[in-house]
Amino acid sequence: MKRPIPILCAVALAAPATPLDLVRNGQSVYSIVIAPDASASERHGAEELQKFLEEISGARLPVTTESRSNMVLVGRSPALNKLKLSIDFDDLGPEGFALKTAGKHLVIAGGRLRGTMYGVYSFLEKLGCRWFTPEVSRIPKMRTVSVRELEETQKPAFEYREPFFAEASDADWAARNKANGMLMKLDAARGGKIRYFPFVHSFEALVPPKRYFKDHPEYFSLIDGRRRAERSQLCLTNPDVLRVGIESVERWIAEHPEANILSVSQNDWTGWCECDNCRRVEEEEGGSHSGPLLRYINALAAEIEKKYPDKLIDTLAYWYTEDPPLKTRPRRNVRIRLCPIGACEAHPYEQCRYNAYFMKNLRAWAKITNQLYIWHYNTNFAHYLLPFPDFDELAADIPMYHRNGVAGLFMEGSPSRAGGAENAELRSYVMARLLWDPGTDVERDIDEFHQAYYGEAARPMRAYFDLMHNEVRMPPRGKGHHIWIYDRPSAPYLNEEFLAKAAELFREAEAAASSGAVRNRIRKARLGIDYINLTRAKRFSVEGGWYRPANLNALKDRWQTFVTAVRSFGMTHISESTLLSKDEQDFETFVRPYAIASLENERLRVHVAPELAGRVTHIIDKRNGRDLLLHPEPGSKQYPNLGGLTVAPYADYVSRQPWSTSWSLNRNTARQELSLTGVSENGLELRRALKLEGSMLRTHTVLENRGSAPVELVLQSRWEVDPGSLEHVIVSYGRQDGATVEKQLIEPEKQPAGTEFYTGAEQPNGEWRVLNRAGGPVIVNRFAKDQVARCFLNWTAKSENRVALAVASPRRTLQPRETITLDADYGVK
């Protein structure tokens, strides 16, 4: 039995009708017809069509509200209605449109909010128009503009589409590329945009600690036995927190009636509530921290819906809430923004084993809601300038999101208003096209961008683009390296071979550039390579009793030249966390020589930098010359005051930063022993002795309260080691209850990174080891178990192999003249 042929196919196979000549030899008999009550965006669309047709052909078509004999009908109007065409405007929605030829007329009509305007831009794209950046476009020149038979409808793949770069915020660029994001400068004339209030991480604004904590600490998270105001979340099972939250959202709506979506979302840190009620809900929801959150959000959304049925409530599935709950389902007026913050961005998510954890979460969330948003990451937030070859991933995963029913995408790049992130212009353009149509030809889009943006230098710049991606493409196409959103300038994909080839291509591109504008674009793109080379020159080493870079004066000159170049492009940030001016201050503060004290025996050589928080910077195994300690990344903030082996007082176990301590070296004569004294905040004094015994460095630390008031504190000793590839690394120990643990750090369907802590019977019984089953030394940390109340393990395989082990004393209130002792040994077997 023959199946009926769809109407669209029948039209496509029919003989082409006589083309409509909208313009012939620079002249036109056509008028652009809009409705007398056309929406602001329909009027703007008509004006844009008039503008670009004139730029293309020289003919200026008049815009009118009256019927004409030859019409380009823009939007619904009485003139369009008379044609009695079959256009399902309800199905098109606010952003969809139809392109039709009807006799001698051309119809561009769709949703009044933005659809008709988008139809105008799609029609102009068919004529060859492109808007690559706010400054660079491609508008073809033709004296005759002919239109063949058209019968087409389009609707956006996603209801929310935001490429989040400063370079994408321009109102005209965003409208022409059919983006509707919150942070774009879109006005009513361009159809407005999706509006949030607040945008994200709103718990502190929802229930402000400054207002409520003093009288109602129970509103905030119970963390490690205490209600906390700082770096806390909310106690989401407390009914008064729901009441206050509803009041806050209703106030937000009154103050910001334009907002479509109200974000009720966790603060940008951990600190979930550990009270009995919140734990009970987590257990009911399969152990997921998202359980209490989603129950709270649903309850709040139900109340808001009664008064404001058109408003949506947004929350995050982020970090500790990324796993979906077992039972609770989002209400219809709730949007979940799922955030793949731990994913490898080099490879399509479905093809990278490190992203299996996220695909599991995505599919699980997609099963319980058809209103899922994604907060996607597409830059290096620690180093905006670093090459970030994620275009294969974007080309695969935006369509993948669509297949999995995702409704909206926020594509986070650089939030710096001045812009400057690597390939931000190209990335914004390609993302915008994919967000509208996941089937767009990405390779064509990339080629067209390069040709317009780089002109005669397009070939070497496209070759550089491919060179980057060959570092991460899976074999046999490439080398298969991974990339992460906080990757390092010394990451494996940024190897010396890559840098040498990149430098050659940039030289070729600059030589080919025929204008100052193109040369500037090339020099801006080259900043990433300059930055990598600069950070590598910054690496410290020990020489002649000093810890310093190889050529400090030359390094200072290079740094100043680099900063001047960055500023010449208007950039204010080279990372998310700090202003460039703060980076300059840190360079001046930290990049200088530091005196080193050394210990040595037949097995180990140890270097200590008293001025760097009393840090042990090297523990070198003399058998093979290998340093047990991880060498910190020179591109990191406050380098070289990082990593190594340190001891410091903390306010408690959950504090992120230790109290500042100033260390000095005591007089030492023995080659295998030294001692230091540290003066810390709150009147604390630390006395530390280090001694080599065979293959172990023994440390003995006494902390004394030399002040006049009691101080509550924890004393912690921590080291960071590099055991080689974590694929084969285990952490091995006997527990205090007699059980044996061999913890594999890299596990299927989990991120290649993590943090754990152990207390009581689960703690190591005075020793734990880091060993690589593929070979290498067994790294050992021993401690006096009666002095230790908590052990911490942290690891990552994201472009470095780092394992951190920390042991901490019991939390105590130390009276004046009282002391705490912590003995810990570090070495190799």
C-alpha positions in Angstrom: 0.0 0.0 0.0 1.4 3.4 -1.0 1.8 6.0 1.7 0.6 9.5 1.0 3.3 12.0 0.1 3.5 14.9 2.6 2.5 18.3 1.3 6.0 19.7 1.9 7.5 17.0 -0.2 5.0 17.5 -3.0 5.9 21.2 -3.1 9.6 20.5 -3.2 9.1 18.1 -6.2 6.9 20.4 -8.2 8.3 22.4 -11.1 9.5 25.8 -9.8 7.2 28.7 -10.4 8.4 31.9 -12.0 10.7 33.6 -9.4 9.5 36.8 -7.8 11.9 39.7 -8.7 11.7 41.8 -5.6 14.3 44.0 -7.1 15.3 44.1 -10.8 18.3 46.1 -11.9 18.3 48.2 -8.8 14.5 49.0 -9.0 11.5 47.6 -7.2 7.7 47.7 -7.6 7.3 46.0 -4.2 6.2 47.5 -0.9 6.7 46.1 2.6 3.2 45.8 4.1 2.6 45.6 7.9 -0.5 45.9 10.0 -1.6 49.2 11.4 -1.2 47.7 14.9 2.0 45.8 14.1 4.0 44.9 17.2 7.2 46.8 17.9 9.3 43.9 16.7 7.3 43.5 13.5 7.9 47.2 12.7 11.5 46.7 13.5 11.6 43.7 11.2 10.1 45.6 8.4 12.7 48.4 8.8 15.5 45.9 8.9 14.2 44.3 5.7 14.0 47.7 4.1 17.5 48.6 5.3 19.3 45.4 4.1 17.4 45.1 0.8 18.6 48.6 0.0 22.2 47.7 1.1 22.1 44.6 -1.1 20.5 46.1 -4.2 20.3 49.8 -4.0 16.4 49.7 -4.0 14.5 51.1 -1.1 11.1 49.4 -0.7 8.5 51.6 1.1 6.9 50.4 4.3 3.2 50.8 4.4 0.0 49.6 6.2 -2.0 49.6 3.0 -2.5 46.8 0.5 -0.5 47.0 -2.7 -0.4 45.1 -5.9 3.1 43.7 -5.2 3.6 43.1 -1.5 6.2 41.7 0.9 3.8 41.0 3.8 5.6 41.3 7.1 3.5 39.9 10.0 -0.2 39.4 10.3 -2.2 42.2 8.8 -5.5 42.8 7.0 -3.7 42.5 3.7 -2.4 39.1 4.7 -5.8 37.9 5.9 -7.3 38.7 2.5 -5.0 36.1 0.9 -6.6 33.4 3.0 -3.4 31.5 3.4 -3.1 28.5 5.7 -0.7 29.6 8.4 -1.2 28.1 11.9 0.0 31.0 14.0 -1.0 29.2 17.2 1.4 26.4 16.3 4.2 28.8 15.4 4.0 30.4 18.9 5.7 33.7 19.8 9.0 33.0 18.0 8.1 30.8 15.0 7.4 32.0 11.5 6.3 31.1 8.0 8.1 32.1 4.7 5.7 31.7 1.7 5.4 32.9 -1.8 1.7 33.5 -2.6 1.3 34.4 -6.3 3.3 37.6 -6.8 3.5 38.2 -3.0 6.1 37.2 -0.5 4.9 36.4 3.1 7.1 36.7 6.2 4.8 36.2 9.1 4.9 34.6 12.5 4.6 35.2 16.2 4.1 38.9 17.1 6.6 38.8 20.0 9.6 37.9 17.9 8.6 35.4 15.2 8.0 37.8 12.3 11.2 39.6 13.0 13.1 36.3 13.1 11.5 35.4 9.8 12.9 38.6 8.2 16.4 37.7 9.3 16.0 34.1 8.1 14.9 35.4 4.7 17.9 37.7 4.5 20.1 34.8 5.4 18.7 33.0 2.3 20.0 35.9 0.3 23.4 35.4 1.8 23.4 37.9 4.7 25.4 37.0 7.9 26.0 38.9 11.1 29.2 37.4 12.5 29.9 40.1 15.2 28.5 43.5 15.9 31.3 44.9 13.7 31.7 42.2 11.0 28.9 41.1 8.7 28.5 39.8 5.2 25.9 41.6 3.1 25.9 40.5 -0.6 25.7 42.9 -3.5 23.2 42.1 -6.3 21.2 44.4 -8.5 18.5 41.9 -8.9 16.9 40.0 -6.0 14.9 37.0 -7.1 12.9 34.7 -4.8 12.0 31.2 -5.9 8.9 29.4 -4.6 8.9 29.3 -0.7 6.9 27.1 1.6 8.6 26.9 4.9 8.0 27.2 8.6 10.5 27.5 11.4 10.3 27.3 15.2 13.2 27.6 17.6 14.6 24.4 18.9 14.8 25.9 22.4 12.6 28.5 24.1 15.5 30.1 25.9 18.8 30.8 23.9 21.7 32.6 25.5 25.3 32.7 24.3 26.7 34.5 27.3 29.7 36.5 26.2 30.1 40.3 26.2 30.7 39.9 22.5 27.1 38.5 22.2 25.3 41.2 24.2 24.8 43.7 21.4 21.1 44.2 20.7 21.2 44.1 16.9 23.6 41.1 16.9 21.4 39.2 19.3 18.2 39.9 17.4 19.7 39.1 14.0 21.1 35.8 15.3 17.8 35.0 17.1 19.1 34.9 20.6 16.7 36.0 23.4 18.9 35.8 26.6 18.5 37.7 29.8 21.8 39.4 29.8 21.6 40.7 26.2 20.7 44.3 25.5 17.5 43.5 23.7 14.7 46.1 23.9 11.0 46.1 23.1 11.7 47.1 19.5 13.7 43.9 19.1 11.0 41.8 20.8 12.5 41.9 24.3 13.9 38.8 25.9 13.6 36.1 28.6 13.8 38.0 31.8 14.9 36.6 35.1 14.9 38.1 38.6 17.2 37.4 40.3 19.3 35.6 37.8 20.9 32.9 40.0 22.3 31.9 43.4 19.5 33.7 45.2 19.2 32.0 48.6 21.0 34.9 50.4 18.6 37.4 48.9 15.6 35.1 49.5 16.3 34.8 53.3 19.0 37.3 54.1 21.3 36.2 56.9 21.9 39.8 57.9 18.3 40.2 58.6 17.3 36.8 60.1 20.3 34.9 61.4 20.6 36.6 64.8 17.0 35.8 65.8 16.4 32.8 63.7 19.6 30.7 63.2 17.3 27.7 62.6 16.4 29.2 59.1 20.0 28.4 57.9 21.9 25.2 57.3 23.1 23.1 60.2 26.7 22.3 59.1 29.0 20.1 61.1 26.8 20.5 64.2 26.3 24.3 63.9 23.8 26.7 62.3 25.9 29.0 60.1 25.3 32.3 58.4 28.5 32.4 56.2 28.8 30.2 53.2 25.6 28.4 54.2 22.4 27.4 52.4 18.9 27.3 53.9 17.1 24.8 56.1 14.6 23.8 53.4 12.4 21.7 55.6 11.7 24.6 58.0 8.1 25.9 57.3 9.1 29.4 58.3 11.8 29.4 55.6 9.0 28.6 53.1 6.9 31.4 54.4 9.7 33.9 54.2 10.7 32.6 50.7 7.1 33.1 49.4 7.0 36.6 50.8 10.4 37.4 49.1 9.3 36.1 45.7 6.0 38.0 45.8 8.0 41.2 46.6 10.3 40.4 43.7 7.4 40.1 41.4 5.9 43.4 42.6 9.3 45.2 42.1 10.1 43.5 38.8 6.8 42.7 37.0 8.7 42.3 33.7 10.4 39.1 34.9 9.2 35.9 33.3 11.3 33.7 35.7 12.1 34.1 39.3 15.2 32.2 40.4 15.1 30.5 43.8 18.4 28.8 43.8 21.2 27.7 46.0 24.2 29.9 46.8 27.4 29.3 44.8 29.0 27.0 47.3 28.2 23.9 49.3 26.8 24.0 52.8 23.6 22.0 52.6 21.6 21.5 55.8 22.4 18.4 57.9 19.5 18.7 60.3 17.4 15.6 61.0 14.5 16.7 58.9 16.6 17.6 55.9 18.5 14.3 56.2 15.2 12.4 56.5 13.9 13.9 53.2 17.2 13.1 51.5 16.9 9.5 52.6 13.3 9.4 51.2 14.6 10.8 47.9 17.3 8.1 47.5 20.1 10.0 49.3 19.9 13.0 46.9 20.5 16.5 48.2 18.1 17.7 45.5 15.2 16.1 47.4 14.8 18.8 50.1 15.5 21.5 47.4 12.8 20.4 44.9 10.2 19.8 47.6 10.8 23.3 48.8 10.7 24.8 45.3 7.5 22.9 44.5 5.8 24.2 47.6 6.8 27.7 46.9 5.8 27.5 43.2 2.4 26.2 44.1 1.7 29.3 46.3 3.1 31.7 43.7 1.0 30.1 40.9 -2.2 31.0 42.8 -1.6 34.7 42.3 0.7 34.7 39.4 -0.1 31.8 37.1 2.1 33.2 34.3 5.3 33.3 36.4 7.9 30.5 36.4 10.1 29.5 39.3 13.7 28.4 38.4 16.2 26.5 40.5 19.5 24.7 39.9 20.6 21.1 39.7 24.1 22.1 40.4 27.2 20.7 42.2 25.7 18.9 45.2 22.1 18.9 43.8 23.0 17.6 40.4 21.6 14.1 41.0 17.7 14.1 40.7 15.5 13.0 43.5 13.9 9.6 43.7 10.3 10.6 44.2 9.6 14.3 43.8 8.8 15.7 40.3 9.0 19.4 39.3 5.7 21.2 39.0 4.6 22.6 35.7 5.7 26.1 36.6 9.2 25.0 37.7 12.3 25.2 35.5 15.3 23.1 36.5 18.7 24.4 35.3 21.0 21.4 35.1 24.7 22.3 35.2 27.5 20.0 33.9 30.2 21.9 35.8 32.4 18.8 36.1 32.3 17.7 32.5 35.1 17.4 30.0 34.4 20.0 27.3 36.7 18.6 24.6 34.5 15.7 23.5 30.8 15.1 22.8 29.3 14.1 26.1 28.0 10.8 24.9 31.5 9.8 23.7 33.6 10.8 26.7 33.9 8.4 29.6 34.5 11.3 32.0 31.0 12.6 31.1 29.1 9.4 31.7 28.1 10.8 35.1 26.4 13.8 33.6 24.6 11.9 30.8 23.2 9.7 33.5 21.9 12.8 35.4 20.6 14.4 32.2 18.6 11.4 31.2 17.2 11.0 34.7 16.1 14.6 34.9 14.7 14.4 31.3 12.5 11.5 32.4 10.8 13.5 35.2 10.4 17.0 33.5 9.9 18.3 30.0 10.9 21.8 31.2 14.6 21.3 31.7 17.1 24.0 31.1 20.9 23.6 30.9 23.6 25.9 32.2 26.4 24.9 29.9 30.0 26.0 30.2 32.1 27.1 27.3 35.3 28.9 28.4 38.1 28.5 30.8 37.0 30.4 33.8 40.5 30.4 35.5 42.2 31.6 32.3 40.0 33.3 29.8 42.7 33.6 27.2 43.7 29.9 27.0 42.8 28.0 23.8 39.5 26.2 24.5 38.8 23.7 21.6 35.2 22.8 22.4 33.6 23.3 19.0 33.2 19.6 18.3 31.6 19.3 21.7 29.2 22.2 21.0 28.3 20.9 17.6 27.4 17.5 19.1 25.9 18.4 22.4 23.4 21.2 21.6 21.6 18.7 19.2 22.0 16.1 22.0 20.3 18.4 24.4 17.5 18.8 21.9 17.1 15.1 21.5 16.8 14.8 25.3 13.9 17.3 25.5 15.9 20.3 26.9 13.8 23.4 26.7 16.4 26.2 27.1 20.2 26.8 27.2 22.3 29.3 29.0 25.8 29.0 27.5 28.1 30.6 30.0 31.3 32.2 28.7 33.0 35.3 30.0 30.8 37.6 32.1 33.4 40.4 31.9 31.7 43.4 30.3 34.8 44.2 28.3 35.0 40.7 26.9 38.1 39.1 25.6 37.7 35.4 26.2 39.3 33.1 23.7 37.4 32.9 20.4 34.4 34.6 22.0 33.1 36.1 18.8 33.2 32.8 16.8 31.9 30.8 19.7 29.0 33.2 20.2 28.1 33.1 16.5 28.2 29.3 16.2 26.3 28.8 19.4 23.5 31.2 18.4 23.1 29.3 15.1 23.0 25.9 16.9 20.5 27.2 19.5 18.1 28.2 16.8 18.7 25.2 14.6 20.7 22.2 15.9 21.0 21.0 12.4 23.0 23.9 11.1 26.2 23.1 9.2 28.8 24.1 11.8 31.8 23.6 9.5 30.2 25.9 7.0 29.5 28.5 9.7 33.1 28.3 11.0 34.5 28.7 7.5 32.3 31.6 6.7 33.2 33.3 9.9 36.9 32.9 9.3 36.6 34.3 5.8 34.8 37.4 6.9 36.6 38.0 10.2 40.2 37.3 9.1 40.0 38.1 5.3 43.3 37.1 3.6 44.5 35.5 6.8 41.6 33.1 7.0 43.6 30.1 5.9 46.3 30.1 8.6 43.7 31.2 11.3 41.5 28.3 10.3 44.5 26.0 10.4 45.2 27.2 13.9 41.6 26.5 14.8 42.0 22.9 13.5 45.4 22.6 15.2 43.7 23.3 18.6 41.0 20.7 18.0 43.4 18.1 16.8 44.9 18.1 20.3 41.6 16.9 21.8 39.9 14.9 19.0 39.9 11.2 19.8 42.4 9.0 17.9 43.0 8.5 15.1 41.8 12.0 14.2 43.7 13.6 17.1 45.6 13.1 20.4 42.5 12.7 22.6 43.4 15.1 25.4 40.6 16.3 27.7 39.9 19.9 28.6 38.2 21.4 31.7 36.6 24.7 32.6 39.4 25.4 35.1 42.2 23.9 33.1 45.9 25.0 33.6 48.3 26.7 31.1 50.4 23.6 31.6 47.6 21.2 30.6 48.7 18.3 28.3 46.9 19.6 25.2 49.0 22.8 25.4 52.2 21.0 24.7 55.4 22.4 23.2 54.7 20.9 19.7 51.3 22.7 19.7 52.9 26.0 20.8 55.6 25.9 18.1 53.1 25.2 15.3 50.7 27.8 16.7 53.4 30.4 16.7 54.3 29.6 13.1 50.6 29.9 12.0 50.2 33.3 13.8 53.3 34.6 12.0 51.9 33.5 8.7 48.5 35.1 9.5 49.9 38.4 10.5 52.0 38.5 7.3 48.8 37.8 5.3 46.6 40.5 7.0 45.9 43.4 4.7 44.3 45.8 7.3 45.0 47.1 10.7 41.6 45.7 11.9 42.5 42.2 10.9 46.0 42.4 12.3 44.4 43.4 15.6 42.1 40.5 15.6 45.0 38.1 15.0 47.0 39.7 17.8 44.1 39.4 20.1 43.8 35.7 19.3 47.5 35.2 19.8 47.3 36.5 23.4 46.4 33.0 24.5 49.8 31.6 23.2 51.7 34.6 24.7 49.9 33.9 28.1 50.9 30.2 28.1 54.6 31.1 27.4 54.6 33.8 30.0 53.2 31.5 32.8 55.7 28.8 31.9 58.5 31.4 32.3 57.1 32.2 35.7 57.8 28.7 37.1 60.0 28.7 40.3 62.9 26.5 41.0 65.5 26.2 43.8 69.0 27.5 43.0 71.7 28.7 45.3 69.5 28.8 48.4 66.7 30.7 46.7 63.3 29.8 45.3 62.7 32.0 42.2 62.0 32.1 38.4 65.0 31.6 36.1 65.2 35.2 35.0 63.1 37.5 37.2 64.0 40.8 35.6 63.2 39.5 32.1 60.0 38.0 33.4 58.9 41.3 34.9 59.4 43.0 31.5 57.4 40.3 29.7 54.6 40.5 32.2 54.3 44.3 31.8 54.4 44.0 28.0 51.6 41.4 28.2 49.4 43.5 30.5 49.8 46.5 28.2 48.7 44.3 25.2 45.7 43.0 27.1 44.6 46.4 28.1 45.0 47.7 24.6 42.0 45.5 23.7 39.9 46.9 26.5 40.0 43.8 28.6 39.6 44.1 32.4 39.8 40.4 33.3 41.8 37.4 32.3 39.9 35.2 34.7 36.5 35.1 36.3 37.7 35.6 39.8 39.8 38.8 39.7 40.3 42.0 37.9 43.5 42.4 35.9 44.6 45.1 38.3 44.5 42.5 41.1 46.5 40.1 39.0 49.1 42.9 38.7 49.2 43.4 42.5 49.6 39.7 43.0 52.5 39.5 40.6 54.2 42.3 42.4 53.5 40.7 45.8 54.3 37.1 45.1 56.8 36.9 42.2 60.1 37.5 43.9 62.9 35.4 45.4 62.3 33.4 48.6 65.1 32.2 50.8 65.1 28.4 51.2 66.2 26.2 54.1 67.2 22.6 53.1 67.4 19.3 54.8 69.2 16.3 53.3 70.1 12.7 54.1 71.0 9.7 52.1 67.4 9.2 50.9 65.6 12.6 50.8 66.3 16.2 50.0 63.8 18.7 51.4 63.3 22.4 50.8 61.4 24.8 53.0 60.3 28.4 52.2 59.6 30.1 55.6 58.2 33.2 53.9 55.7 31.1 51.9 53.5 30.1 55.0 56.4 27.9 56.3 55.7 25.7 53.3 57.8 22.6 52.4 58.1 23.1 48.6 60.0 19.9 47.7 60.5 16.4 49.1 62.8 14.8 46.6 63.5 11.1 46.5 67.2 10.9 45.7 67.0 7.4 44.3 65.2 8.7 41.2 65.3 12.5 41.5 61.5 12.6 41.7 59.6 15.1 43.8 56.9 13.6 45.9 55.1 16.9 46.1 52.9 18.2 43.3 54.4 21.2 41.6 51.8 24.0 41.7 50.6 25.6 38.5 52.6 28.9 37.8 49.4 30.3 36.2 47.4 30.0 39.5 46.5 32.9 41.6 49.1 33.8 44.3 51.7 31.4 42.9 54.1 30.3 44.4 52.2 30.5 47.7 50.4 27.2 46.9 50.6 23.5 47.4 53.4 21.6 49.1 53.3 20.6 52.7 51.9 23.0 55.3 50.5 23.2 58.8 48.0 25.9 59.8 45.2 26.7 62.3 41.6 26.9 61.1 38.5 28.2 62.7 36.8 24.8 62.3 36.7 21.8 59.9 34.6 23.5 57.3 36.6 26.8 57.0 38.0 27.2 53.5 41.0 29.3 54.4 43.5 29.0 57.3 44.3 31.8 59.6 47.2 33.9 58.3 50.5 32.9 59.9 53.9 34.6 59.6 56.8 32.1 59.8 60.5 32.5 60.6 63.4 30.1 60.5 65.0 29.4 63.8 68.8 29.0 64.1 69.6 25.5 62.8 73.0 23.7 62.6 72.0 20.1 62.0 71.8 19.1 58.3 68.8 16.8 58.9 66.8 19.0 61.3 65.3 22.5 61.4 62.7 24.4 63.3 60.4 27.3 62.6 58.2 29.6 64.6 54.9 31.0 63.3 52.8 33.9 64.7 49.2 33.7 63.7 46.0 35.6 64.3 44.2 35.7 67.7 47.5 35.5 69.6 48.5 32.0 68.4 52.1 30.8 68.2 53.2 27.7 66.3 56.5 25.9 66.9 57.4 23.4 64.3 60.3 21.0 64.1 61.2 19.0 60.9 63.6 16.1 61.0 64.7 13.6 58.4 64.8 9.9 59.4 65.5 7.5 56.5 62.8 7.9 53.9 60.5 10.0 56.1 60.2 13.6 57.0 59.0 13.8 60.6 57.1 16.9 61.6 56.2 18.0 65.2 54.0 21.0 65.6 52.9 22.7 68.9 50.3 25.4 68.7 50.0 27.6 71.8 47.4 30.3 72.7 49.7 33.2 73.7 46.8 35.6 73.8 44.5 36.6 76.7 41.2 35.2 75.4 40.1 31.6 74.6 40.3 30.6 70.9 38.3 27.8 69.3 40.3 26.2 66.5 41.5 23.2 64.6 45.1 22.5 63.6 45.6 20.9 60.2 48.6 19.4 58.4 48.2 18.9 54.6 50.3 17.9 51.7 49.6 17.6 47.9 51.4 14.8 46.0 51.7 13.7 42.4 51.5 9.9 42.2 51.3 9.7 38.4 48.2 9.0 36.4 45.3 8.6 38.7 43.8 5.9 36.5 45.8 3.3 38.5 46.1 5.1 41.8 44.5 3.9 45.1 44.6 5.2 48.6 45.1 2.4 51.0 44.8 2.2 54.7 43.5 0.2 57.6 40.6 1.8 59.4 40.4 2.2 63.2 37.7 -0.4 63.3 40.0 -3.0 61.7 38.6 -2.9 58.2 40.9 -2.5 55.2 40.3 0.2 52.5 41.7 0.3 49.0 40.0 3.3 47.4 40.2 3.5 43.7 40.1 7.2 42.8 38.9 7.0 39.2 35.6 5.1 39.0 33.1 4.6 36.1 30.2 7.1 35.8 31.9 9.5 38.2 33.9 12.6 37.8 37.7 12.1 37.9 37.8 14.3 41.0 36.4 14.3 44.5 36.6 15.1 48.2 35.9 12.9 51.2 36.5 13.1 55.0 36.7 10.4 57.6 36.0 10.5 61.3 35.8 8.0 64.2 36.1 4.3 63.3 36.3 5.1 59.6 39.5 7.1 60.0 42.9 5.6 58.9 44.5 3.9 61.8 47.6 6.2 62.0 48.8 5.7 58.4 47.5 5.9 54.8 49.3 5.4 51.6 49.0 6.6 48.0 50.2 4.0 45.5 50.1 3.7 41.7 49.5 0.1 40.6 51.2 0.9 37.3 54.4 1.5 39.2 56.2 4.1 41.1 56.8 4.9 44.8 54.4 4.2 47.6 53.7 7.6 49.2 53.1 7.5 52.9 51.6 9.8 55.6 51.7 8.6 59.2 50.2 10.4 62.1 49.6 10.1 65.8 46.0 8.8 65.7 45.2 10.0 69.2 46.0 13.6 68.0 43.8 13.4 64.9 40.0 13.7 64.9 39.4 14.0 61.1 41.1 13.1 57.9 40.5 14.7 54.5 41.1 13.2 51.0 40.9 15.3 47.9 41.9 14.3 44.4 41.7 15.3 40.7 42.8 14.0 37.4 41.7 17.1 35.5 44.8 17.9 33.5 47.0 17.2 36.6 47.4 14.2 38.9 46.8 15.7 42.4 46.1 13.9 45.6 45.8 15.9 48.8 45.9 14.2 52.3 45.1 16.3 55.4 44.9 15.4 59.1 43.3 17.6 61.6 43.3 17.8 65.4 40.1 17.7 67.5 38.2 21.0 67.5 39.1 22.7 70.8 38.6 25.9 72.7 42.2 26.7 73.6 42.5 28.7 76.8 45.4 31.1 77.3 48.8 29.1 77.5 47.1 25.9 76.5 48.6 23.9 73.6 47.7 21.5 70.8 50.3 19.1 69.4 50.1 17.5 66.0 52.8 14.9 64.8 52.8 13.8 61.2 55.4 12.1 59.1 55.7 12.2 55.3 57.7 10.2 52.9 58.1 7.2 50.7 58.5 3.4 51.0 
